[in-house]
Amino acid sequence: MRHPVRCSAIVALLLLSGAVACRQVTPKQSGAPSVLGREPRAWTEAFLKEAVLSADVIVIEGPSDLLDHIAIRQDPEAVEYQTRTVPEGLLQELVVRPQFGVEIQAQIDAWTLAAWKRMVILQRPGEVPVTIRAQGSAVWAAAGGSGERREDTLEFRGARGN
């Protein structure tokens, strides 16, 4: 079933993604620690080309530096937000409040994400790949119209060095 509002939102996100896309900036590899007191680590290139992903539910899992690559737009009136530790790691969950018809917006590197009902971000300890699962009317579109996928469920994965 097509959702005209969702299609319009995807088009708007594609147009805006060029202006607001996150870019990964790596400090010079001089051997000196970064501002945060740690060496910059290699990151996956899987999400560095601009794209938009939208679905009812989006789940993002990744390694201990995952949150260095994600930006979330928080709207406390329309979206309920929780952070807690679980045996698997640090879990953040955002759920759209039923009376609001907004999407949860986030950015991972150059990808713009829009979840219509719920978004879950799980930062795991140790080295694990970055996985993004989109469920429920999932649509992925590369910027510039160079590709599009529509499925009920889409999954994307990236590991360090690729």
C-alpha distance (Angstrom), angle and dihedral (degrees) to the residues before:
residue distance angle dihedral
M1 . . .
R2 3.81 . .
H3 3.76 119.3 .
P4 3.84 110.8 -154.8
V5 3.79 92.0 -161.7
R6 3.80 91.2 52.1
C7 3.82 92.6 48.3
S8 3.81 90.3 49.8
A9 3.78 90.9 47.8
I10 3.80 91.3 50.3
V11 3.80 91.3 51.2
A12 3.81 89.8 48.3
L13 3.80 91.1 48.7
L14 3.81 90.6 50.1
L15 3.78 91.0 51.7
L16 3.79 92.6 46.7
S17 3.79 96.6 42.2
G18 3.79 91.9 79.9
A19 3.78 91.3 55.6
V20 3.79 99.6 42.5
A21 3.79 105.1 27.0
C22 3.78 116.4 135.1
R23 3.73 114.7 -120.9
Q24 3.76 123.5 -157.2
V25 3.76 109.9 -124.1
T26 3.77 116.2 -166.8
P27 3.78 121.5 -161.0
K28 3.80 117.5 -123.3
Q29 3.77 110.4 -77.1
S30 3.82 93.3 -120.3
G31 3.78 95.7 135.7
A32 3.81 91.4 -109.7
P33 3.80 116.8 125.0
S34 3.79 117.5 -102.4
V35 3.79 123.0 -110.9
L36 3.81 89.0 -87.3
G37 3.81 90.8 57.0
R38 3.79 96.5 -107.1
E39 3.76 136.3 95.6
P40 3.81 115.2 -102.1
R41 3.80 110.8 -106.2
A42 3.76 127.5 -142.9
W43 3.80 113.8 -97.6
T44 3.76 134.7 -159.2
E45 3.80 117.3 -89.9
A46 3.83 91.1 -150.4
F47 3.81 94.5 101.5
L48 3.81 101.4 35.1
K49 3.83 96.9 95.6
E50 3.80 113.1 79.6
A51 3.80 115.3 -99.9
V52 3.78 141.2 144.5
L53 3.80 125.2 -130.0
S54 3.79 123.1 -171.5
A55 3.81 131.4 175.5
D56 3.78 142.3 136.8
V57 3.82 90.8 -98.5
I58 3.80 128.2 20.0
V59 3.82 121.3 -171.2
I60 3.81 120.1 -169.5
E61 3.81 121.9 -171.0
G62 3.76 127.5 177.2
P63 3.80 150.3 136.4
S64 3.79 129.5 -60.5
D65 3.82 93.7 -77.9
L66 3.83 94.7 50.0
L67 3.80 93.3 111.4
D68 3.82 90.1 58.9
H69 3.83 86.3 70.1
I70 3.81 102.0 42.2
A71 3.79 130.7 80.5
I72 3.81 119.8 -174.3
R73 3.78 125.4 -162.8
Q74 3.79 104.8 -139.2
D75 3.80 123.1 -156.1
P76 3.83 107.0 175.8
E77 3.81 92.9 -169.8
A78 3.81 94.7 56.3
V79 3.81 103.2 24.6
E80 3.79 129.1 51.2
Y81 3.81 111.2 -141.9
Q82 3.83 129.2 -162.6
T83 3.79 133.0 174.9
R84 3.78 121.9 -171.5
T85 3.75 141.3 150.1
V86 3.78 117.0 -110.9
P87 3.82 130.2 177.4
E88 3.84 89.0 -93.1
G89 3.84 94.8 53.3
L90 3.81 139.8 -89.9
L91 3.81 110.6 -13.5
Q92 3.80 124.8 -162.1
E93 3.77 118.8 -175.0
L94 3.78 127.8 -173.5
V95 3.81 120.6 -171.8
V96 3.81 126.7 -176.7
R97 3.79 110.7 -121.5
P98 3.85 108.4 -116.7
Q99 3.81 95.6 -120.8
F100 3.83 92.8 57.2
G101 3.79 126.5 73.6
V102 3.79 98.0 -156.3
E103 3.77 132.0 120.7
I104 3.78 127.5 -123.8
Q105 3.79 107.4 -115.6
A106 3.78 126.4 -154.5
Q107 3.77 140.8 154.9
I108 3.81 128.6 -142.4
D109 3.78 109.6 -172.4
A110 3.83 103.8 -54.9
W111 3.83 96.2 -17.3
T112 3.80 119.8 101.5
L113 3.82 113.2 -149.9
A114 3.81 129.8 -161.4
A115 3.81 121.5 -175.6
W116 3.81 116.4 -171.8
K117 3.81 97.2 -160.8
R118 3.81 113.3 6.9
M119 3.80 143.5 0.4
V120 3.80 124.9 -164.6
I121 3.81 125.0 -168.7
L122 3.80 118.7 -170.7
Q123 3.78 118.5 -172.8
R124 3.81 106.2 -163.3
P125 3.80 126.3 -161.6
G126 3.79 116.5 -112.8
E127 3.76 132.0 15.6
V128 3.78 112.3 -34.4
P129 3.80 128.6 146.6
V130 3.79 121.0 -101.2
T131 3.80 108.5 -105.3
I132 3.79 126.9 -173.3
R133 3.81 117.8 -170.6
A134 3.79 120.3 -173.0
Q135 3.80 117.0 -167.4
G136 3.78 130.8 -174.1
S137 3.83 119.5 31.4
A138 3.79 90.7 -8.0
V139 3.81 118.1 -170.2
W140 3.81 126.1 -177.9
A141 3.81 120.6 -174.8
A142 3.78 129.2 177.0
A143 3.79 116.7 -135.4
G144 3.76 114.2 -97.2
G145 3.79 93.1 30.0
S146 3.82 94.3 -84.0
G147 3.80 94.1 137.4
E148 3.78 145.3 -4.3
R149 3.81 136.3 -170.7
R150 3.81 127.9 -170.4
E151 3.80 120.8 -173.5
D152 3.77 137.7 137.2
T153 3.83 86.9 -110.8
L154 3.80 128.8 21.8
E155 3.80 127.0 -179.3
F156 3.80 129.4 -166.5
R157 3.78 126.9 -174.3
G158 3.78 135.4 -172.0
A159 3.78 131.7 177.3
R160 3.78 129.7 -165.1
G161 3.76 111.6 -77.3
N162 3.84 95.6 22.7
